[in-house]
């Protein structure tokens, strides 16, 4: 049984001084969001993010992408003229969230999704949060292996094995294009555990916004191989279930809000703040991928 919690947020805006750009008159619209475990932990530890939909908060480099994208969703809705009244449904993983979204259990998954993998007959898709090839990934290894790695081409990389999440189809497709040996796991933390246990040499990960770009999960730290990166030739978008009441209204609101955030440069600034867009790797060599095979 899914844990459901309904939180009315509209009345709070009477008491909170807006920090968003000037917003038009709003209407209150009920929206059901699908949450992942990592998001539930964030929201439970920082109720302010839920209660006022992120208003009054400042995006900083410690934020995870899932936290940022909830904030972007809220800001875009408000800029587009909607005050959301949220109901949250909690899911154990990305795969379950997407499968239940296909059935119309939620209005919107609260994270962006790869555009090419969405069923266009079921979902409306928004303007991209990240354009094609704007999402960059590093080759993350144990620090001891990074020191020894001499990788300047895909041929060099094929000497190493990779691990990725079994539900991350685009990551799997990318690794297949790169022709490396691939292992999969059902747990995000297991990616790091398998690399730590030498069951795989590396995993693909977004660059972190710290001097070494170190990523740490479950007390296991990985570093990127310097000088090389992977581009994902797909866009990240929000998906709205077409048959949901007021789906078109919600879509139009998000489109308007995202357009404002894109045109003002705030969207790119947000992703740069948390390291997803990282100026430090701007001139690193791209090993892959200009194009991928269409999803099955």
N, C-alpha and C positions, 0 to 999 in steps of 0.2 A: 504494500500500500504506500502510495506516495505521500510524503509529508507536505501538506498544503498550509500556507499562511497568507492571509490577506492583510495588506497594509495600506491604509488610506493616507496618501501623502499630500493631497491637495491643500488641506487647511493649513499646513505648516508654512506655505509660501506667504501667508498673511504676516507671519512674524519674522521671516528671514529676509534680510536685505538681499536682493538678487545680485549675483556676481556674473551672470551670463550677459551676453550682448542684449540690447533692448529687445524684448519679446512682445509679440502681438497678444491681443486678448485670447485667453485660452478656454478650451472646453475640457471637461473631465471625461476620460475614456477608460473603461476597464481593459486591462491588458494582462494576459497570463504569460509569465516568463519561465523558461526552463533553465534551471541552475545546475552547475556541476559541483562536485564536492569541494574543490578548491575555492569556488565562489562562495559557497555556504560558509566556509571557515572565515573568509574575508569579511563577509557581511555580519557574521555573528560577533566577530571581534571589533567591528567598527559599525555599530548600528546606525551611526549618523549617515553613512552612505546610502542606506536603504530609506531611512525615515524622511530625508529631504531630497532624495534622488541625486545626491552629490553636491547640492548647492552649498556654496561657501567653502568647498574644499579646493585645494590646489594640487594639480597633478605634479608628482615628483618622481624621481628616478627609482624609488623603492617599489613603485606600483608594478603589479603583474599585468600582463595584457588583458586578462579576463576582467580585472577590476577596472582598467581604463575603458574597456569597451562597454561596460555597463554605464559608466559615466558619460561616454559619448552618446549612447542610446538615449539617456535621460536628456542631455543637453540638446540633442537634435530634435527630440519630441517637443520640448519647450519652445525652441526657436521656431518650430513648425506650427505652434499653436495648440498643442495638446498638453494637458496636465494628466499624467497617467495615474490610475488607481491599480496598483499591482497585486496580482496573486502569483505566488511563487510555487513551482513544482520542482522537487529535487530529484535528480537522476544520478546514478552511480558512475557514469562514464559518457564520453562523447557519442559512442555508438548508440546507446540507449536513448540519449537526448535526441539524436537525429531521427531514429526510428519512430519514436513517439511523436516527434514533430510532424513526420509524414502522415500520421493518423489524425492530426489536428488537435492534439492534446494541449498544445500551447500556441499562443499567438505568434511569439517570436522566441527563438533560442537567444539567450542573453549574451552570446559571443558571436563574432563574425564567422562566416563559413566560406569555404572555397566555392566560387561562383560556378565553375564548370561541373561540380558534383551535385548541384541542386536540381531537383526535379522541377522544371519550369512550368509544368502543368499543375503543380501543387502549390508552388511558392511564388510570390512576388519577390523580386530582388531589388535592393536599393543601389544607389550610387556606391562605388567602391570606397571602403575605408582605406584600403591600400590597393593601388593599381597593380596591374600585371607586372611582375618582375621587380616590384618595390619591396617585397618581403624577402629578406636576405637571411641565409642560414650559415653558420659556421660548422666546421668539422671539429667536434668536441671530443677530446681524448683525456686520459689521465695526464697530469703534468709531466710525469716521468717519460711518457711516450711522446708527448709534444716536443720535448727537448731533443729526441732522437729522430723525429719524423722529418723526412726530406721529400716533400710532396709538392711538385710543381705542375703536375698534369694528371689527367684521369688515369693514365697508365700507371703512374706511381701510386695513386689512391687505391687501385684495384688489388694491391698487395695486402690491403687491410679489410677487415670485416665490419659490418654495420649492424646496429640494432635500432628498431623503431617500434612504435606502438601499432598493434595489429589493426586498430580502427583508423589510423591515419593513412588513408588510401593514396593521397597525393605524395606523401613522403615515401611510401613504398614504390609508387610509380617513378618518382625521381631517382631513387636508389637503383631501381631496375634499369633505368636509362643510363645510369652511370656504370652498370655492369659490375657491381660489387656483391659479395656474399652478404645475405641479409638474414638476420634473426628477428623475431617479433616477440612482443610481450603484451600483456593486457593491462599493465600498470605503469604509470608514468615514472614512479620511483624506481621500478625495476630496470628502466633504461640505464640509470646510473649504476645500479647494483651489478648489472651484467657487464658493464664496461669495467667496473672496479674488480670484478671477479675474473677478468680476462676472457669472458665468454663472447665478447665482441670488442673490437678496437675503438670504435667511435660511434657517436650518435649525432644526428643533425639537430642543431638548436639555434634559436635566435640569439644574437649577440647581446650580452648584458651591458648595462651602462655603468661600468666601473673601469678603472685604469687598465686592469688585465683582462677584462671581459669574462671573468670567471663566473661560471654557473655552479651553484651548490644546491643539491637536493638530498635530503636525508643524511647530512654530514658527509656527503661525497662531493668533491669538487672536481670539475672538469675545466679545461682550458681549450680555446680554439687554436688550430694550427694557423700560424700567422701567414698572411699573404694570399690566402685563397678563400673563396666563398662560393655559395650556391645560391642561384636566383630561382624563385618559383614563378613560372610564367602563368600565373593565375591571379585573380583579384579576390580580395576578402570583402564580403558584403553581409548585410543583415538580410534575413529571410522572413517573410510574413506569410502565414498560412492564408491562402486565397479565400477559403470558405468561412473564415472567421468574421463575425459581425464587425462592421466598420473597418474591414481590412484595407479598403481603398483609401479611407480617410487616414488611417495610420501610415500607410505607404506614402501618401502625399505629404504628410507632416514630416516624416523622416527624410524624404527627398529634399524638401525645402530646408530643413535644418542642416543636413549634411552638405548641401550646396553652400550654405553660408559658412560652415566650418572649413570647407575646402577652399573657398574663394578668399577667406581671410588668412589662410595659412595655419589656422589653429590645429587642424587635423594632423598635418605633417609635424607640427611642433610637438603635439602630444606624443606621437610615436617616437619622435627623436628624443624626447625627455626620458622615456623608459628604455631606450636603446634599440627598439625594433628597427628604426631608421638610424643608422650609426655612422656619423661622418668619419669616424676613425678607420672604417674599412672601405671608404669610397673608392680608393684606387687599388684595392686588392683584386687579384686575378679571378675572373669568373670561370669556374671549372664546368659548370652546368647550370641551367638548362635553358636554351632558347625556345624550345617547344617540347611538349609532352604528348604522348599518345592520348586520344580522347578516352575518358573513363568508360568502362563497360557498364 
